[in-house]
């Protein structure tokens, strides 16, 4: 019963917020010359909403991401259920978008199921340092797995990383990161299951894209388990992107009255 009630409440909240936003199919901007991450620059995050009329929500939106996952304000919910994944290996390419490095699947790579809606995996990319923080703590890297539903709604699974052992998934094509450009490099078949998730616990909230146009109505699932990445791997990612994007993390945004849930199957 609890799971049913939660699903209804979540989808009502989502539907309401979605009607107030642009269609979430509007994806991240590809032309990074129009913005940057410099806090003191004219094109920095604090000014994104004023650089383009289509980006106004970056400044005046009420569901912006990333956020600080502050435990004292998180609602623990055991009835969300495990994240249902149905990934499969598919051809992919590594692409340097200038502001980040992306793996894009060219064919069906499976996806995830949230509240009965299926979201197909499209791509993943990295931010350094992390965009989301936990109790005010920032991590060294964050991976975003971007999924789309048939109706154009975006669902992102985020994984946080701290310095330690190399990340196995990134290790598979780190040697390509040094030379890849916007045209991309064919990686052959890439299996999304190689991206390690860790424990079943996660945070869930409604937010936005973290780069212009900052489209709202994005379903975020941030894994609670913090994984490891080597300093060399982060260094290579930073060296590969264009100048001014070495640290490509948007500052945390206001909660603006949202409810953030944490799935904990062992909670009372």
N, C-alpha and C positions, 0 to 999 in steps of 0.2 A: 504494500500500500504506500509506504514512504517513497519508494522509487517512482511510482506513478504520480503522486502528488508533486514531487520535485520536478519531474519531467514536464508536467503541465505548466507549473509556475515558471520554469526556465524558458520554455518555448513561448509563453505569453510575453514575458519580458523581452525575449529576443525579437519577436514579431513587432512589438511596439517600437523598439529601438531601430529595427531595420527599416520601418516605414519612414523614419525621420532621416535616413541617410541615403547616400548614393548607392546604387547597386554595387554590392561587394565584389562583383566580377571585375570592377575597375581595379587593375593590378598596380603593383609598384611601378613608379616611373623608371624608365630605362636610361634617360638622358641625365647623367649625374652633373653635368656642367651647370644645371639650373639651381642646384642646391649644394650645401656642404654641411659639415658637422662642427665647424668652428664656432665656439660660443660667442666670440667677439666679432664675428664677421657679418657682413650684410646678408649673406645667404645662409646663415646658421639656423639651427632648429628654432630659436626664438622668433625668427622672421619668416619661417616657411609659409605661414598662412597669409602673408602679404606679398609673396613673390608671384603668385599666379591666382587668378580668380577661382580656379577649380580646386585650389588647395586651402580655401578659407577654413575648412573644418580642422585643419592642423592647429589653428588658433582658438576657434570658438566651439569646437566639438566637446561633447560631454562623455564620450566613451573612448578616450584616447589611450594608446599604449605606447611604451610599456608602463608598468606601475611597480611600486614597491609592495611586495607580498608580505605585509605586516601581519604576523601571526595573531596579535591581539584583536585584529579586525576581521580575520578570516572565519567563515562559518564551516565547521567540520561536518561533512556529510558522507555517511557510509553507504548511502543508497544510490550514488551516482553510477556505480558499477565500474568494472575494469574497462579500460580503453580497448575497444574491439578493433584489432588490426587484421588486415587481410592483404598484406603486401606480397608482391611477387617480382622476380628478377625481370628486367626489361632494358632495352638499349637506352643509353644516356650519353650526355655530352657535358663536358666541363667548360664553363663560360666565365670570362672576366667581364663583369658589368661595369667596371670602373669603380663603383662604390662598394662592391662586394664580389666574392667568388661564389658561383652557383653551379650545382649539379642539376641538370634538367633532363627529366625522363621523356624520351621521344615516343614511347608507346605505353600501353597500359601497365602500370606498376602496382596496381591494386590500390588500397586506401584504408580508410577507417570508417566506423559506424558510430554516430552520436545521436542518441535518442531516435533511432530508426531511420535516420538520414545518412546516405552514403556519400562520402567525400573522397574523390580520387586524388592520389598523390601526383603533384605536378613537378615540384622542384624542391630543393633545399639549398640554404645558403648560410653563411656565417657572419656573426657580428663579434667585434672585439673592442673593448671589454663587453661583458654581458649587458643587455638592455634592461631586462627585468632584474630587480634586486630582491633579496629576502631579508626582512628585518633591517633594511638599510645597507646590507652587505652586497657589494658588487663582485661578480666573478670574472674570470679571465676570458671567457668566450661563451657564446650562445649560438646554438644551431636552431634554425627554423625550418620545419618541414611544412610546406604549403600545400593545402588540399582545396579542391573546389567541388561543390555539389552541382547537380545538373541544373539547378536554378540560379547558379552563380554565387552562392554564399561561400565565403572563405573560412576554412578552419585551419589553424596553425598549431602544430605541436612544437613546443620549445624545450630544449635540453640545455642545462647550464653545465659549465666545465670550469675546473680549477687546475692549476699547474700540477703535473705529476707524470704518470706514464703516458706515452703517446696514445692518441685515439686511433683504434684500428681502422675505422672507416676512412678517416682522413689520410691515414698512412698509405692507402691503396693508390692514391693518385697525387700525393704531395709533390712528386717529382714533376708533374705537369703544371703545377701552380706557377712555377717560375716563368714559364714561357707562354701560357695561355692568354689569348686576347679576346676581344668581343666576338670574333668569328667562332670561337670554341674549338675544343678538341674532342674527338670521338673517344669515349671510354669503353665502348663495347657494352656488354651486358652488366648492369649494376644491380645488386640485390639490396633493397631498402632494409631487409631484415638484419643487415650487417651494422646498422645504426643501433647501438645498444641503449636501451631505455632504463634498465635497472629495476627498482621497486615498482609496485603498482600504484603508489601514491602520486597524486597530482593536484594542481590548482586548476580551477576552471572559472573563467569570467568572460564577459563580453567586452571587446575592445576594438582596436583599429589596426590598420597597417602602421608600421613604425617608420615608414619613409613616405614622402609625398606620393599620392595625394591624401594620405592619412585616412583613407576610407574607413568608416565605422561599420559595425555589424559583423565584425570578425569574431569567431568563437576561438578563444585561446585555451589551450591545454598545456600548462607548464609542468614538466615532470619535477617531482620533489627531489629525486635522487640526483646528486651532483656528481658528474663523471669527471674524468681526467683528460687533459691534453698536454702535450709537451710544449715547452717554451719555444723550441724550434718550429713546431707546427704553427703556432700563433705568429711567430716572426715571419714565416714564409707567406702567410695570408696577408699580413700587413704590408710586406714588401711588394706584393703583387698588385695591390690596388693602386689607383691613381693618387697623386699627392693631395693631401687634405682629407683622405678617407682612411688613413691608417687606423684611426680610432673611429669606427663607424657605428657608434651606439647613440641612439636618441636618449636624452635625459628622461627620467621617470616623470609621468604625468599625474594629475590629480585623480583621486578615486571618484569624485563627483557623485557620491551617494550610491555607487554600485555595490552589489553583493558579490564577494569573491568566495568561492567554495573550495574546500580542500577535501579530496576523496581519500578517506582512510578506512580501509575495510576492517581494521581492528578496533575502531573507535566504539565507545559504548553508546 
